[in-house]
């Protein structure tokens, strides 16, 4: 076992010191224990979260039979998907714009684009609430159009993140390739499609994953833009936690955790552990 | 190669810049502008707000009641940031100096909770910290162990264990915020430590400084930009936190975001809520300005 390796510990091998290992272990336990307990008790055959009474899947059956919960999950995934697609397009364009051009007020545009990232969520939620009330955004539209307000709000805080990722990726682009393509007669569009886009691709994947998780995760901004018939998964879980804690919430949460892990696994498969770690 | 001037490439510039700038103006600048205008308005009817240019909302927002909640939020956020820094720094060190094989997995271990839904994580922590949760049972076991040890040496045993209230107080809010924001701190710390020139640490150790002295005199000053970045990235969302104090806090642990939310839902006083929102945004601006002032000074010293 590596833990009991006989090789002497070199001065910089801090990770091989026992107290350091215990510290990291403690932090990991702090981060993961609650999630593991939650997942374990979603299979517990008891109304309360305390004593293990035996294995059951009935709360999953209940959660999946709960129409409003399933509807909320479908809403969340739909919003996340739409928001991701549009955020990636807008973010890629914004990243390209900042990387490629010099234009008046560029500093201001850069600053304003960073604002959705730093402005507190609560303030953006409030702004969206007032905005959609003021312009009298239509409510009660058929699905999925009724999700448009939430989707717009999500895109607004997702695409600056994508722009940031794309821009930092473009910094490593060799402009001579673009010039060579143009010298050889490629049009602006052909250069973009065949030269720039392939170079951008890893950042688009990373940006898409980031946007998808940010959108799926968001509670506060959605809380202010959602109406009674446009409930997303976090909003639904919130009201369930608030008013009646049932093991159904455990089951639904476990489904979402597994979804997150699966998404991360896809990202790992696409990019490799190392590149993935470096991209974030 | 230099940047291209937009005037020489008007059509590609319009094609690239049009959509993102339009989106940003329409769905960010305009909504924020409306909030700003509302903060100078007053309620004239149940659903009618007149923008009269009044400063009353700001005057009310700076009353002691609201100011004290604001300072309390700031204190809680600062405490959370400090705990995250103290807990996260050794973790970032461990990741930096881990073997090639382990490093990505440790990083993944820190990032996976960060990708997990915030509400799910808060709820998970609440089940563990509840009256009959595992945190309480662990403490109970420790208590009973101590009691048993006392009887072993012939002393009176401790009185029976009663579960402590871990949830719905300020303590729970701090623990919850640390739980949520720890990855925010570790990641920038790691990226700063990773860029560090290791020969400097080796030189310091070779020249006779101990590990602690090397840490405080060499590693920490060199990692200062990363520490500052981590502090900002933790402090700003912690200051504006809504969900954790709402779900895990008691009646006395509301933070500024909860007060803002109340103005828009229950109290239905939008102009006042708008003024509070903008005070929070101004506080962020001050923090960001302090940070860029600091990093600007460091850059100047480096030159």
Interface residues (C-beta under 8 A of the other chain):
Chain A: X11 X12 X13 X14 X15 X20 X21 X23 X24 X27 X28 X30 X31 X32 X33 X34 X35 X37 X38 X41 X48 X49 X50 X89 X90 X91 X93 X94 X96 X97 X100 X101 X102 X103 X109 X112 X113 X115 X116 X118 X119 X120 X121 X122 X123 X126 X127 X128 X129 X130 X131 X134 X152 X153 X155 X156 X159 X163 X175 X176 X188 X213 X216 X217 X219 X220 X224 X233 X234 X237 X238 X241 X242 X249 X250 X253 X256 X257 X260 X261 X263 X264 X268 X273 X274 X276 X277 X280
Chain B: X1 X2 X3 X4 X5 X6 X9 X11 X12 X13 X16 X17 X19 X20 X21 X23 X24 X27 X28 X29 X30 X31 X32 X34 X35 X38 X87 X88 X90 X91 X93 X94 X95 X96 X97 X98 X99 X102 X103 X104 X105 X106 X107 X108 X109 X110 X111 X112 X113 X115 X116 X117 X118 X119 X120 X121 X123 X124 X125 X126 X127 X128 X130 X132 X133 X134 X179 X182 X183 X187 X198 X201 X202 X205 X236 X237 X239 X240 X242 X243 X247 X257 X260 X261 X264 X270 X273 X274 X277 X278 X280 X281 X284 X288
